[in-house]
Amino acid sequence: MLFQSTKNRIALISVDGDPAADIGQEEAGGQNVYVRQVGYALAEQGWQVDMFTRRSSSEQATIVQHSHNCRTIRLQAGPVEFMGRDHLFDYLPEFVAQFLRFQKQQGFSYSLVHTNYWLSSWVGMELKKHQPLIQVHTYHSLGAVKYRTIGDVPVVAVQRLAVEKACLENVDCVVATSPQEQKHMRILVSTKGRTEMIPCGTDIEKFGGVERSVAREKLGIAADAKMVLYVGRFDRRKGIETLVKAVARSRFRGEGNLQLVIGGGSRPGQSDGFERDRISGIVTELGLQDCTTFPGRLDDSILPYYYAAADVCVVPSHYEPFGLVTIEAMASQTPVVASNVGGLQFTVVPEVTGLLAPPKDEIAFANAINRILSDADWRDQLGAAGRQRVEIAFSWYSVATRLTQLYKNLLAQSANKSQKQAQIAA
Ligand code: UDP
């Protein structure tokens, strides 16, 4: 069989974040959405896109065909069951071997891989030892920043920090998703290596098409309710505790129409259940159980209604390299109150599309939430400005167009280099 490299065939590798998975539970969040949406958008722009991930359940199909030129391919590496990302490193050599085997079976090799999260960066760097390959990488989270915000640093931290450094210094280009992430790379990881800032995006058609009143009717939320929304995974670094404590201080609490909705998360027995139970315990302890709901994982068919129904969406993370929820809420014309950290400082323009508050500071969050809940006209102005900002800066189409340009430049540079080498050798 002819072993050929096809120029427009690219692989997105996301060992731990399955682009075809249900989003919002266990560890499935922004990375999964990013890989899936970037994959779809790149395929629409003419690339043949294969998205590689680890098979984590025997019920999962090995190949999911999303469109004629975009598919998810699940490789077996380690036990076919859910495993936390901090426990996957030892299975990566098997992932590399399976990837190489897949290429051989198909009779082609990829000329460019875009790897996601540090685990996949290691896979990409190993693949480069086997074939000519351009590697673009997106971190999604930097150990060097994350480990400064948590108390219990995992055993794999040393390995992760070393791989992240090697990646920045050696791959063809690292894509930072916010200027803040780009700065963190330079200050905390390495001054060497090429980086480019291309933000994450969102679906500006899916989000933003529903009126607040229509959304409330659908969800059974009273027209005069003051609705505060959280959407995301149950993970301590998401700071949900700060939000609950802030709501407990709200001056609207006594008026009886305050409503806190904490969307996302698990079915019983899943790995994020511990944090969900902890948050639920705080809700009860603070006497908020009557005005708080946990609707669980929100899928694509219902999520736009939650964003549209809310008066304010709160993103209280301790660390956030980008934060897709923020731009989804903004696209839905809902103002955001977010922590003054990482990419949230980039997406939220304070006093224009929402407000920023110091992480873990429930008093500052309470004040910010109160300000928005007290003034419906200002809420609408902030919402309209948020929508405008997302349309200009954060559509998946514009993200894919910028990635396409980057890939094409890197492929052209590599072709020039090979041509020159061939001329010298001749
Ligand atoms: N999400 C979802 N349903 C849920 C909870 C979250 O679809 O019930 C999605 C959310 O819309 C967003 C992603 O999960 O696209 C979370 O991304 P973000 O960057 O905000 O956080 P991360 O998970 O990367 O920490």
Residues whose N, C-alpha, C, O or C-beta is under 5 A from the ligand:
A	BS01	UDP	I23 G24 A28 G29 G30 Q31 V33 V231 G232 R233 G263 G264 G265 G296 R297 L298 G323 L324 V325
